Amino acid sequence: MTPEAIALLQQNIGKVVRLTRPDGEVIFAKITLVDPLDEEIVFDMLSTTDESKYEKFDRQPAYLLYFSDISAVDVVTDSVRG
């Protein structure tokens, strides 16, 4: 992940971003934590294009992704989310 993408994540803690994974999965996520030292993020998943990867829970858990598992980061505006 580029330094610009990392900075974008850091600037959007508590906000919604669109994460694209190398396999093409797209995740809409509310960023909780960005850890440049361990190269990971923690987020609340709002939606994904591949729900079959994730176990269903009564309460929504937080998820962790390593920077290497993210190929693109985009800021989500209200008009994009619908």
Backbone as CSV, one residue per row, in Angstrom:
resi,resn,N_x,N_y,N_z,CA_x,CA_y,CA_z,C_x,C_y,C_z
1,MET,0.858,-1.168,0.000,0.000,0.000,0.000,0.905,1.232,0.000
2,THR,0.486,2.240,-0.721,1.288,3.451,-0.845,1.191,4.308,0.414
3,PRO,2.194,5.155,0.646,2.111,6.087,1.782,0.877,6.985,1.697
4,GLU,0.455,7.321,0.483,-0.732,8.153,0.306,-1.990,7.419,0.771
5,ALA,-2.076,6.124,0.464,-3.237,5.333,0.883,-3.267,5.184,2.402
6,ILE,-2.108,4.999,3.008,-2.022,4.899,4.465,-2.467,6.213,5.099
7,ALA,-1.995,7.324,4.564,-2.401,8.641,5.071,-3.905,8.842,4.908
8,LEU,-4.455,8.391,3.792,-5.891,8.508,3.554,-6.675,7.724,4.605
9,LEU,-6.212,6.524,4.927,-6.859,5.746,5.980,-6.785,6.474,7.319
10,GLN,-5.619,7.003,7.642,-5.443,7.709,8.917,-6.339,8.940,9.002
11,GLN,-6.517,9.626,7.898,-7.363,10.822,7.875,-8.843,10.484,7.976
12,ASN,-9.185,9.221,7.765,-10.593,8.828,7.741,-10.969,7.862,8.859
13,ILE,-10.226,7.883,9.961,-10.600,7.077,11.123,-11.974,7.551,11.604
14,GLY,-12.872,6.616,11.824,-14.239,6.938,12.230,-15.161,7.211,11.063
15,LYS,-14.627,7.150,9.846,-15.426,7.408,8.649,-15.472,6.157,7.780
16,VAL,-16.283,6.218,6.743,-16.458,5.077,5.852,-15.560,5.211,4.628
17,VAL,-14.889,4.103,4.313,-14.069,4.032,3.101,-14.435,2.763,2.340
18,ARG,-14.046,2.746,1.074,-14.201,1.545,0.253,-12.826,0.918,0.102
19,LEU,-12.692,-0.325,0.550,-11.443,-1.062,0.442,-11.591,-2.094,-0.666
20,THR,-10.636,-2.132,-1.566,-10.625,-3.151,-2.607,-9.463,-4.089,-2.305
21,ARG,-9.768,-5.382,-2.291,-8.759,-6.396,-2.004,-8.187,-6.931,-3.308
22,PRO,-7.012,-7.528,-3.276,-6.384,-8.043,-4.500,-7.243,-9.050,-5.269
23,ASP,-8.124,-9.774,-4.577,-8.979,-10.757,-5.251,-10.233,-10.123,-5.858
24,GLY,-10.376,-8.788,-5.729,-11.513,-8.083,-6.311,-12.638,-7.803,-5.336
25,GLU,-12.571,-8.386,-4.144,-13.606,-8.114,-3.139,-13.600,-6.629,-2.790
26,VAL,-14.786,-6.063,-2.631,-14.934,-4.665,-2.230,-15.639,-4.637,-0.886
27,ILE,-15.029,-3.937,0.065,-15.572,-3.832,1.418,-15.851,-2.373,1.724
28,PHE,-17.053,-2.080,2.189,-17.343,-0.764,2.743,-17.113,-0.890,4.235
29,ALA,-16.188,-0.081,4.761,-15.736,-0.243,6.135,-15.655,1.084,6.864
30,LYS,-16.009,1.047,8.143,-15.804,2.198,9.020,-14.488,1.936,9.751
31,ILE,-13.500,2.786,9.496,-12.152,2.575,10.020,-12.104,2.902,11.508
32,THR,-11.566,1.964,12.288,-11.442,2.128,13.733,-10.011,2.445,14.138
33,LEU,-9.046,1.785,13.495,-7.638,1.917,13.866,-6.766,1.708,12.645
34,VAL,-5.738,2.525,12.519,-4.722,2.333,11.486,-3.385,2.233,12.211
35,ASP,-2.686,1.119,12.028,-1.417,0.876,12.706,-0.296,0.726,11.673
36,PRO,0.392,1.832,11.350,1.456,1.769,10.351,2.623,0.869,10.772
37,LEU,2.873,0.766,12.065,3.985,-0.051,12.542,3.746,-1.535,12.247
38,ASP,2.560,-2.025,12.556,2.225,-3.424,12.288,1.593,-3.621,10.913
39,GLU,1.413,-2.522,10.183,0.857,-2.532,8.827,-0.506,-3.231,8.777
40,GLU,-1.424,-2.724,9.617,-2.759,-3.302,9.663,-3.794,-2.244,10.001
41,ILE,-5.046,-2.564,9.670,-6.165,-1.708,10.050,-7.203,-2.565,10.765
42,VAL,-7.977,-1.922,11.620,-9.128,-2.549,12.264,-10.347,-1.746,11.809
43,PHE,-11.422,-2.457,11.464,-12.595,-1.766,10.929,-13.871,-2.528,11.247
44,ASP,-14.977,-1.802,11.181,-16.307,-2.389,11.239,-16.772,-2.571,9.799
45,MET,-17.131,-3.784,9.433,-17.576,-4.046,8.071,-19.041,-3.649,7.917
46,LEU,-19.300,-2.771,6.969,-20.668,-2.362,6.683,-21.278,-3.228,5.596
47,SER,-20.455,-3.578,4.592,-20.898,-4.499,3.544,-19.678,-5.017,2.790
48,THR,-19.896,-6.122,2.091,-18.840,-6.735,1.284,-19.471,-7.380,0.059
49,THR,-18.683,-7.509,-0.988,-19.164,-8.185,-2.189,-18.987,-9.697,-2.085
50,ASP,-18.363,-10.176,-0.990,-18.141,-11.614,-0.816,-18.479,-12.038,0.609
51,GLU,-19.763,-12.028,0.934,-20.210,-12.348,2.294,-19.915,-13.786,2.690
52,SER,-19.712,-14.658,1.719,-19.479,-16.068,2.036,-18.155,-16.288,2.793
53,LYS,-17.262,-15.323,2.762,-15.979,-15.437,3.468,-16.115,-15.243,4.973
54,TYR,-17.218,-14.683,5.404,-17.331,-14.227,6.784,-18.449,-14.943,7.522
55,GLU,-18.149,-15.327,8.754,-19.133,-15.977,9.604,-20.176,-14.947,10.044
56,LYS,-21.411,-15.392,10.184,-22.493,-14.509,10.633,-22.534,-14.471,12.155
57,PHE,-22.697,-13.284,12.718,-22.777,-13.088,14.160,-24.019,-12.264,14.481
58,ASP,-24.524,-12.410,15.711,-25.637,-11.567,16.138,-25.207,-10.108,16.224
59,ARG,-23.987,-9.894,16.689,-23.431,-8.542,16.752,-22.289,-8.468,15.745
60,GLN,-22.137,-7.329,15.139,-21.111,-7.170,14.111,-19.728,-7.053,14.758
61,PRO,-18.809,-7.973,14.474,-17.468,-7.889,15.049,-16.592,-6.902,14.281
62,ALA,-15.488,-6.525,14.894,-14.472,-5.735,14.193,-13.586,-6.706,13.419
63,TYR,-13.057,-6.252,12.312,-12.187,-7.075,11.481,-10.820,-6.419,11.375
64,LEU,-9.811,-7.234,11.063,-8.453,-6.751,10.874,-8.007,-7.127,9.471
65,LEU,-7.365,-6.191,8.788,-6.760,-6.462,7.487,-5.339,-5.921,7.507
66,TYR,-4.434,-6.675,6.914,-3.072,-6.194,6.741,-2.999,-5.325,5.495
67,PHE,-2.087,-4.367,5.507,-1.935,-3.477,4.360,-1.754,-4.279,3.071
68,SER,-1.034,-5.404,3.143,-0.773,-6.215,1.949,-2.048,-6.833,1.376
69,ASP,-3.136,-6.858,2.163,-4.411,-7.404,1.702,-5.344,-6.336,1.146
70,ILE,-4.821,-5.130,0.965,-5.618,-4.014,0.441,-4.939,-3.496,-0.819
71,SER,-5.667,-3.482,-1.929,-5.069,-2.987,-3.175,-5.481,-1.555,-3.494
72,ALA,-6.611,-1.089,-2.922,-7.046,0.291,-3.169,-7.914,0.781,-2.012
73,VAL,-7.822,2.089,-1.749,-8.627,2.739,-0.727,-9.298,3.954,-1.353
74,ASP,-10.595,4.081,-1.172,-11.330,5.234,-1.686,-12.207,5.795,-0.578
75,VAL,-12.233,7.118,-0.460,-13.108,7.773,0.495,-14.534,7.669,-0.022
76,VAL,-15.456,7.402,0.870,-16.866,7.255,0.489,-17.617,8.498,0.930
77,THR,-18.297,9.099,-0.027,-19.162,10.246,0.300,-20.580,9.735,0.470
78,ASP,-21.451,10.533,1.033,-22.843,10.127,1.240,-23.518,9.748,-0.070
79,SER,-23.166,10.420,-1.155,-23.806,10.135,-2.435,-23.393,8.774,-2.987
80,VAL,-22.196,8.307,-2.632,-21.733,6.999,-3.091,-22.448,5.899,-2.338
81,ARG,-22.647,6.083,-1.032,-23.293,5.056,-0.210,-24.778,4.946,-0.499
82,GLY,-25.354,5.996,-1.021,-26.779,5.938,-1.359,-27.576,6.419,-0.239
